[in-house]
Amino acid sequence: MNEPAIESDGGLVRLSRRYARPVIRLRLDVSYDGTDFAGWATQAGQRTVAGLIDGALSTVFRTPVVVRAAGRTDAGVHATGQVAHADVPGDALAHAHPRTPRPADPEFGPLVRRLSRFLPPDVRVRDITRAPAGFDARFSALRRHYVYRLGIAPYGVEPHLARYVTAWPRPLDVEAMNAGSRELVGLRDFAAFCRHREGATTIRDLQRLDWTRDGDLLTAHVTADAFCWSMVRSLVGALIAVGEHRREPGWCAGLLTATRRSSDFAAAPPQGLTLVGVDYPPDDELAARTLVTRDLRVID
């Protein structure tokens, strides 16, 4: 975004070409059950998380509002820790406030309550605050945290978990999966694990990838500075092949030499995947982080 920015009233104000008047950037913390969504990003004729939130905010503020997310999750993928931002004309903020505010209410507490009535039960905006200067939900992020859950009970998955856990019908060797995971951690080119996007880099810093077991529930904990398209589900799919002893743990490292998405394994189904958190630097480092993230990364 190449618009000039100034500080005003403790929040970020931009002179927007779109609105032709100052706008305030808001941070939104969002949760959703992705089962019945075609993903986060707005798509014509599809039910999407961003589409619903855009519509609700535009109704409240009486002007078009567009949200941008830290992670554009795919169809069927859930979130408990999604972060987004939206730029709202400063003179429209009054529409978010009731005539008689509640004592000690947060600035955007009334807006959070109003959105709970505008939005369906499978998406919630849990908190809204003024974003600090330099904040961009996507480009300011240091890392994203996902979990992927597999249920290996012979009967499948408990009904109340079935939308969030992938039932797996065959035994899995967790120790082998952890051994394969260790081969993948670090700054790598994950082309073998990413669906192709023209002009997009597949180099990522995978900071955590490990598995824990609690009875018949296996959970992968996955953290990286960023993820490319379908990367987490592809990592899980490859490690399932290791867990079933169809591949050796060392096979995972060999995949890192590929320059395109590998056809040697299938991506895991979406319903087991949840975005659980996004980390950001201190406020005074947000703008610098954005510049680093926007640089096209290469490995020497």
C-alpha positions in Angstrom: 0.0 0.0 0.0 1.7 3.2 -1.2 -0.6 5.7 0.5 0.9 8.4 2.8 0.4 7.7 6.5 0.4 10.0 9.6 -0.3 9.5 13.3 -3.6 10.7 14.7 -5.4 10.0 17.9 -3.1 7.0 18.6 -4.2 5.1 15.5 -3.0 4.8 11.9 -4.6 7.2 9.5 -4.0 7.0 5.7 -5.1 9.5 3.1 -6.9 6.9 0.9 -7.2 7.3 -2.8 -10.2 5.0 -2.6 -12.1 7.0 0.0 -10.5 10.4 -0.7 -10.6 11.0 3.1 -8.6 9.8 6.1 -9.1 6.2 7.1 -8.4 4.3 10.4 -6.9 0.9 10.3 -8.5 -1.6 12.6 -7.2 -5.0 13.7 -9.7 -7.8 13.9 -9.2 -11.2 15.7 -11.4 -13.8 14.1 -12.5 -17.4 14.6 -14.4 -19.6 12.2 -15.5 -23.2 11.5 -14.4 -23.6 7.9 -16.6 -26.6 7.1 -19.2 -24.7 5.1 -16.9 -22.0 3.6 -15.1 -22.0 0.3 -12.1 -20.6 2.1 -11.1 -17.1 3.5 -10.7 -15.1 0.3 -13.7 -13.5 -1.4 -14.9 -15.4 -4.4 -17.8 -14.5 -6.7 -20.8 -16.7 -6.0 -19.1 -18.5 -3.1 -19.6 -18.4 0.7 -16.4 -17.1 2.1 -15.2 -15.8 5.5 -13.9 -12.5 4.1 -17.0 -12.0 2.1 -19.3 -12.3 5.1 -17.1 -10.0 7.3 -16.8 -7.5 4.4 -20.5 -7.4 4.1 -21.2 -7.0 7.8 -18.6 -4.2 8.3 -19.8 -2.4 5.1 -23.4 -2.5 6.5 -22.3 -1.2 9.9 -20.1 1.6 8.6 -22.4 2.4 5.6 -19.4 2.4 3.2 -17.5 -0.4 1.4 -15.0 -2.1 3.7 -12.5 -4.9 2.8 -10.6 -7.1 5.3 -7.2 -8.5 4.7 -6.0 -11.6 6.6 -2.7 -12.9 8.0 -3.5 -16.3 6.4 -5.8 -17.0 3.5 -7.1 -20.4 4.6 -8.4 -22.9 2.0 -11.9 -24.3 1.8 -12.8 -26.4 4.9 -9.9 -25.1 7.0 -10.7 -23.6 10.4 -9.3 -20.8 12.6 -9.2 -19.9 16.2 -6.5 -17.3 15.9 -6.9 -15.6 12.5 -5.9 -11.9 12.4 -7.1 -9.4 9.8 -7.1 -5.7 9.2 -9.6 -3.3 7.7 -9.3 0.4 6.7 -12.4 2.4 7.6 -13.0 6.1 6.9 -12.5 8.1 10.0 -15.9 9.8 9.7 -17.7 6.5 9.5 -16.4 5.3 12.9 -19.3 6.9 14.6 -21.7 4.4 13.1 -20.0 1.7 15.3 -20.8 3.4 18.6 -24.2 3.4 20.4 -25.8 6.5 21.5 -25.6 5.4 25.1 -22.3 3.5 25.6 -21.9 1.1 28.4 -19.5 2.2 31.2 -16.0 0.9 30.8 -16.8 -0.6 27.4 -13.7 -1.0 25.1 -13.8 1.4 22.2 -15.0 -1.2 19.7 -16.9 -3.4 22.2 -20.3 -2.3 20.8 -19.1 -3.1 17.3 -18.0 -6.6 18.3 -21.5 -7.2 19.7 -23.2 -5.8 16.6 -21.2 -8.1 14.4 -22.2 -11.1 16.4 -25.8 -10.4 15.3 -24.8 -9.7 11.6 -22.6 -12.8 11.2 -23.7 -16.4 11.1 -22.7 -18.7 14.0 -19.8 -20.3 12.2 -17.7 -17.1 12.1 -17.0 -14.7 15.0 -15.1 -11.5 15.2 -13.8 -11.8 18.8 -12.0 -8.5 19.2 -11.4 -5.2 17.3 -8.8 -2.6 18.2 -7.1 0.3 16.5 -4.0 -1.0 14.7 -0.7 0.6 15.6 1.2 2.5 12.9 2.8 0.2 10.4 0.5 -2.8 11.1 -0.4 -5.1 8.2 -2.1 -8.3 9.2 -0.3 -10.3 6.5 3.0 -8.6 5.9 3.8 -7.6 9.5 3.4 -11.1 10.8 6.5 -12.9 12.2 5.0 -16.4 12.1 1.8 -18.4 11.8 0.9 -21.4 14.0 -1.3 -24.3 12.8 -2.4 -27.6 14.2 -3.5 -30.6 12.3 -5.5 -33.3 14.1 -5.8 -37.0 13.1 -8.1 -39.4 14.8 -6.9 -43.0 14.7 -9.6 -44.8 16.8 -11.0 -47.9 15.0 -14.5 -46.4 15.2 -13.4 -43.0 13.7 -13.8 -39.7 15.4 -16.2 -38.6 18.2 -19.2 -36.9 16.7 -18.6 -33.5 18.4 -15.0 -33.5 17.0 -15.8 -34.8 13.5 -15.7 -31.4 11.8 -12.2 -30.6 13.2 -10.4 -33.9 13.2 -9.6 -36.1 10.2 -10.4 -39.8 10.8 -7.6 -42.0 9.7 -8.4 -45.7 9.2 -4.9 -47.2 9.4 -2.3 -47.2 12.3 0.4 -44.5 12.3 3.9 -44.6 13.8 4.3 -41.3 15.6 8.0 -41.8 16.2 8.6 -42.3 12.5 6.5 -39.2 11.7 8.5 -37.1 14.1 11.8 -38.4 12.6 10.6 -37.3 9.1 9.4 -34.0 10.5 12.9 -33.1 11.8 14.2 -33.5 8.3 12.0 -30.6 7.1 12.6 -27.9 9.8 14.6 -24.9 8.7 14.9 -22.4 5.9 14.1 -24.5 2.9 12.5 -24.4 -0.6 9.2 -26.2 -0.1 8.3 -26.4 -3.8 7.4 -30.1 -3.4 4.8 -29.2 -0.8 3.2 -26.2 -2.4 0.6 -25.8 -5.1 2.0 -23.6 -7.8 1.3 -19.8 -7.9 2.9 -17.9 -10.7 5.6 -15.5 -9.4 5.3 -16.7 -5.8 8.3 -17.9 -3.8 8.2 -21.3 -2.1 11.0 -20.6 0.3 9.8 -20.6 3.9 11.4 -20.8 7.3 9.7 -23.8 8.9 10.3 -23.2 12.6 8.3 -26.1 14.2 7.0 -29.4 12.9 6.3 -32.2 15.4 3.6 -34.6 16.5 2.1 -35.4 19.9 -0.3 -38.2 20.8 -3.2 -38.2 23.3 -4.9 -41.5 23.2 -6.3 -41.9 19.7 -5.7 -38.3 18.8 -2.5 -37.3 16.9 -1.7 -33.6 16.6 0.8 -31.9 14.4 2.1 -28.6 15.6 3.3 -26.5 12.6 4.9 -23.0 12.8 6.6 -21.0 10.0 7.2 -17.4 9.1 4.6 -18.0 6.3 3.1 -20.8 4.3 2.6 -21.3 0.6 -0.6 -22.7 -0.9 -1.6 -26.1 0.7 1.8 -26.4 2.4 0.6 -27.6 5.8 -1.8 -30.2 4.4 1.0 -31.4 2.0 3.5 -31.7 4.8 1.0 -33.8 6.8 0.2 -35.9 3.8 3.8 -36.7 3.3 4.3 -37.6 6.9 1.2 -39.8 6.9 3.0 -41.9 4.2 6.0 -42.1 6.6 3.7 -43.0 9.6 2.2 -45.9 7.5 5.7 -47.1 6.7 5.1 -46.6 3.0 8.1 -44.3 3.1 11.2 -44.0 5.2 11.7 -40.8 7.3 14.7 -39.8 5.2 12.5 -39.7 2.1 11.1 -36.3 3.4 14.5 -34.6 3.1 14.8 -35.9 -0.5 11.6 -34.1 -1.4 13.3 -30.8 -0.7 15.3 -31.1 -3.9 12.1 -30.9 -6.1 11.3 -27.8 -8.0 7.6 -28.5 -8.4 4.8 -30.0 -6.3 5.5 -33.7 -5.8 3.0 -36.3 -7.0 4.4 -38.9 -4.6 1.9 -38.2 -1.9 -1.6 -36.6 -1.5 -2.4 -33.6 0.7 -4.2 -34.4 3.8 -8.0 -33.5 3.9 -8.8 -29.9 5.1 -11.0 -30.5 8.0 -8.2 -31.5 10.4 -6.4 -28.2 9.9 -6.8 -25.1 12.2 -4.9 -21.8 12.2 -4.4 -21.2 15.9 -2.3 -18.1 16.1 -0.2 -15.3 14.5 2.7 -13.6 16.1 3.7 -9.9 15.5 6.8 -7.9 16.5 6.7 -5.0 18.9 4.8 -2.0 17.5 8.0 0.0 16.8 9.2 -2.9 14.5 6.0 -3.4 12.5 7.0 -1.3 9.5 10.5 -2.8 9.3 9.0 -6.3 9.4 6.7 -5.4 6.5 9.6 -4.3 4.3 11.4 -7.6 5.1 8.4 -9.7 4.3 7.7 -8.0 1.0 11.2 -8.8 -0.3 11.3 -11.9 -2.6 13.2 -14.5 -0.6 16.0 -16.7 -2.2 18.4 -19.3 -0.8 22.0 -18.8 -1.6 
